[in-house]
């Protein structure tokens, strides 16, 4: 999945039509993270005054960071990365 994602990012930088499709898909994915933030708020695990959209954007931002680490340094493995994310959001 990382190779197609990298190719999509590169192509979206030069193709406005693709950039629109990728942008819409990314907005949808950020929305899923905002839902997780709202659930965390409801469970008392995230401050009530936190903006779920902002938290969702930050959480979504971890995906490209993970992809770059995998490509550039062959790590971390999926389990280790998810363990770190869980530690941060719990």
C-alpha positions in Angstrom: 0.0 0.0 0.0 2.9 2.4 0.6 4.1 2.4 -3.0 0.8 3.3 -4.5 0.3 6.0 -1.9 3.7 7.5 -2.7 2.9 7.5 -6.4 -0.5 9.0 -5.7 1.1 11.8 -3.6 3.6 12.6 -6.3 1.1 12.6 -9.2 -1.4 14.7 -7.2 1.3 17.4 -6.9 1.2 17.9 -10.7 -2.2 16.8 -11.8 -5.1 19.1 -10.5 -7.8 16.5 -11.3 -6.0 13.8 -9.3 -5.3 16.3 -6.5 -9.0 16.9 -6.2 -9.7 13.2 -5.9 -6.9 12.6 -3.4 -7.9 15.7 -1.4 -11.5 14.5 -1.1 -10.3 11.0 0.0 -7.9 12.6 2.6 -10.7 14.8 3.9 -12.9 11.7 4.3 -10.1 9.8 6.2 -9.5 12.9 8.4 -13.2 12.8 9.2 -12.8 9.2 10.5 -10.1 10.3 12.9 -12.4 13.2 14.0 -15.0 10.6 14.8 -12.4 8.7 17.0 -11.7 12.0 18.7 -15.4 12.5 19.5 -15.6 9.0 20.9 -12.5 9.7 23.1 -14.2 12.9 24.3 -17.4 11.0 25.2 -15.4 8.4 27.1 -13.5 11.2 29.0 -10.2 10.3 27.4 -9.9 13.6 25.6 -10.5 17.1 27.0 -14.1 18.3 26.4 -12.7 21.6 24.9 -10.5 19.8 22.4 -11.5 20.4 18.8 -12.2 16.9 17.3 -11.5 18.2 13.8 -8.0 19.4 14.8 -7.3 16.2 16.7 -8.4 14.2 13.7 -6.0 16.2 11.5 -3.1 15.5 13.8 -3.9 11.8 14.0 -4.3 11.6 10.2 -0.9 13.3 9.9 0.7 10.3 11.5 -0.1 8.2 8.4 2.4 10.0 6.0 5.0 10.0 8.8 4.6 6.2 9.2 4.8 5.7 5.4 8.0 7.8 5.1 9.6 5.9 8.0 8.8 2.6 6.4 10.2 3.7 3.0 13.3 5.5 4.2 14.4 3.4 7.1 12.4 0.1 6.9 10.8 0.7 10.2 9.0 0.8 12.5 6.9 -2.3 12.0 3.2 -2.0 12.0 2.7 -3.5 15.5 5.3 -1.2 17.1 3.8 1.9 15.4 0.3 1.0 16.4 1.4 0.4 20.0 2.9 3.9 20.1 -0.2 5.5 18.7 -2.4 3.6 21.2 -0.1 4.8 24.0 -0.6 8.4 22.9 -4.3 8.3 22.5 -5.2 6.3 25.6 
